């Protein structure tokens, strides 16, 4: 059914990952594009472009063309995909001539948003484009038996959105999607520091704070971190010390929304599958799953076992690549 070059793309708000059969993860780059606003020319894509965020002259802007897991800027996304696929082909040692691509979309996306993703991948040079729902890809990538009639519960906490789904027999039985992910946590940290300390910090600093001292809503030993930002009163650089307790409280609302989505999905579970969920538990994937204490916190809150996927950051990309062999079954399940 599918030609020689078969690749899977996790088109994420924060990162794009490309999976090829031969190489596994061939590429993992930030979903950022640097553009010259005068000539409309793409200057850099991925890591190179991310380095430019907040550091470029006026006419060069580093933008993220995906917002909350869906395309916000179609042309830039197409251009970014073209660059990424070329780069991946070079790194993965496969031919990029008219590849067959499996790309994932958030389970809550509309048919228009799905079509936009398909068109962008096709315009970037793909011959055939198959769309798979993100939680299904995450479950396949985490090694769950999605084609068996047992309940697989996956919580995929990405950059732009969190997808919670119960998957059984190749299809999504129940799902909830909230447009809250790692980016929202970063934003909450930026707003908190601005409000409490009158200091402005950038996205990258906020992300570092989240990784270093960010915690889910559990008790932990206090951690402290010194950060630099711009004092909004004097306009001068300023160093402040932050505590992990403050950061935990700053992220509280967003984390509770993620928990609420999980609870709502479990409440929608058919009675027959509830026993499986108690036995098999829930699996966490996506970058947000790596937040300190996340696994422990969710386990405390819902009273079922919570497992971390072997490669949380790569689960969706691995799943898109591996889903090629499930494609007939998945398309039948999705068509019903």
PyMOL commands that set and color helices and strands:
alter all, ss='L'
color gray80, all
select helices_A, chain A and resi 47-51+74-92+111-123+134-141+182-197+203-213+244-250+252-267+271-280+287-290+294-302+315-335
alter helices_A, ss='H'
color red, helices_A
select strands_A, chain A and resi 6-11+15-20+24-30+33-36+41-45+60-63+66-67+70-71+100-105+128-133+152-157+162-168+171-178+199-200+224-231+237-243+282-285+306-308
alter strands_A, ss='S'
color yellow, strands_A
deselect
rebuild
show_as cartoon
